[in-house]
Amino acid sequence: MADLNTDVRYIKGIGEAKAKSLGKLGIATLGDLINWFPRRYEDRREIKPISQLIPGEPACVSAMIASEPKLSHIRKGMDLVKVRAVDDTGALDVTFFNQSWLKNQLRVGETYTFYGRAEGSLLRKSMASPIVEPEGRREHTGRIVPIYPLTAGISQLLLSRAIRQGLDSCADILPDCLPDGVRQAHQLCRVNYAYENIHFPEAPEALDIAQRRLAFEELFFFAIGLKLLRSRRETVSVEPFQPVDMAPFYNALPFTLTDAQRRCVEEAIADMQSGKPMNRLCQGDVGSGKTMVAAASVYFCVKNGRQAALMAPTELLAEQHYRGLAPLLERLNIRCALLTGSTPAKTKRSVTAQLATGEIDFAIGTHALISGGVAYADLGLVVTDEQHRFGVAQRTALAEKGEHPHTLVMSATPIPRTLALILYGDLDVSVIDQLPPGRKPIETYAVTSAYHPRLYAFIRKQVEAGRQVYIVCPMVSENDELPDERKAVTEYAQKLQTEIFPDLKVAFVHGKMRAKEKDAVMSAFAAGKADILVSTTVIEVGVDVPNANLMVVENAERFGLSQLHQLRGRVGRGQHQSYCVLVSDNKNDETRQRLKAMTKTADGFKIAEEDLRLRGPGDFFGLRQHGLPGLRVADLGCDTRLLAEAQSAADGLLAEDPALTHHPATAERVQKLFQQSENSLN
């Protein structure tokens, strides 16, 4: 008898190789399999006659094979099967690429259903490599079809059939973690109906009911988890920090802090004097000066006789913080050290020993700060940079190096305040909503690929003037497989180097590189050893290169507005006028609105609001922004009313039963969420 923990190889047709491929998607058990939800749906219920096919639009058509399929070998690795299909209204020329077996499967006189994008003219219709199945089978056509994220070796059909078997085996034993009272009060369907119709919806209405139930469930447990996190810290008391004269710190700065920065510093200092552990999110636009808020907080902590630590997501960013902060703080008699994975063993031993004895006041580093061998004499403040790159578990691991230290987390991803209060429910929120005076606005343009010749000339002009250029290309996905960023970046960089800019130095970086390789490329670019850096969004959080003044984003429609804003923030850091060029041929009205918004405003919070309005939070957040599993069904931007309902239900349940003693299934689910959070460290 199968259960949710049964190995996925239990499924017919899933052998060792397929199981390994599924493992790349995180699917190891039947429970994982049926929780692999579609990312979108295609309504293929309507069967159109050939005469009504519109070139450029996808459609289903049922037609009879009217000619013997012809197989042609075009070249090595390229076979074509061509066939003509007809119905009462016309003829359709169908071509299949590298599917030679279809020559013997498609039989003259039999009717098949084809789904694909119509091509050709109004008088002569065609389809290239459509999905095809015998009329009436209804696996790929004649219904609402789920489209799943895939990986190499796994097809939509294989995954759909596997999920069908998994549901048939487990439908009767799916645990319903929502208390009956909550489910009934909010008119939610039962769990087995939800799973059946999220994967195999009979109608749009059934899909809506399933999505509402599963979205509510995610938001409900999200709300409970964050409320429990907050309640845990509210029960802890710590010795309050004493007032400190901050004038020496402010006088040591070569500039004056903005009013917004001063306000955030005061909020942090008030927290540290409150007798409760500070848990504060400081969010501000790129270049708004969050690091100085952190530096002031470190100064206040160390002058209270305690140690501080700052954790950054990459070695390069940690080194950048060290170069920026150590000279300032050491002038104020604060002893600083850098600790990363690349720190030489001898230096690492020395730094670790001095942290343990209290000889070092402030450690800056990466995950090396939370490794097993690192201990602190008296850790009083933990700062994490780029909050959305860390989960609660990482913050907690560093905090556990001290006795309830204060925590300050920083994020350059602007989030509307109301949403931030929900997402970071275990944190108080400070916002830096001012930029330092004198920063030149980045000129932003949205153009089509027809502008490439002019754009390449502009790139050359900037390089000849001594500047450097970023070019970001998206991870390209084919056939719904997980995108291959390595291929996208290396091929484009090679084209630029060999065909467009043979006399310039073109470097590239992508997420599949090892951390040391990425850091080496970025360091070389920062040192001026390359003119152009081709990258995926791996540079979204990266080293400052004041000499880089042009950001080009190819296929800009593939990115969220907030992500585009982050990328734009990579330039505009020096004295030169900076530019951002967004390239897109997409004619969709929503896409045009989004890109137009980028050209009209540089205010990250306005852009975040617009991103939410147009498409929900999408690319705002890293997958582990809160240490709880990412939302797979709920959309925080579009489901705000459902979120309010879920929060209200969570509050009500915890008010009645704070320890969830009378709701064991709910308690077990919450416990699993926290375990997954802790496991994200490994």
Helices and strands as residue ranges (DSSP letters): G 8-10, H 16-24, H 30-34, E 40-43, G 50-52, E 58-65, E 70-75, E 78-87, E 90-97, H 102-105, E 111-120, E 125-128, E 131-134, E 144-147, H 156-170, G 171-173, H 180-185, H 191-199, H 204-234, H 247-252, H 259-272, E 279-284, H 290-302, E 307-311, H 315-330, E 336-339, H 345-357, E 362-365, G 367-370, E 379-384, G 387-389, H 392-399, E 406-411, H 417-423, E 428-432, E 443-447, G 449-451, H 452-464, E 468-472, H 485-495, I 496-500, E 506-509, H 515-526, E 532-535, G 537-539, E 548-553, G 556-558, H 561-568, E 579-583, H 589-600, H 604-615, G 618-620, H 640-656, H 664-679
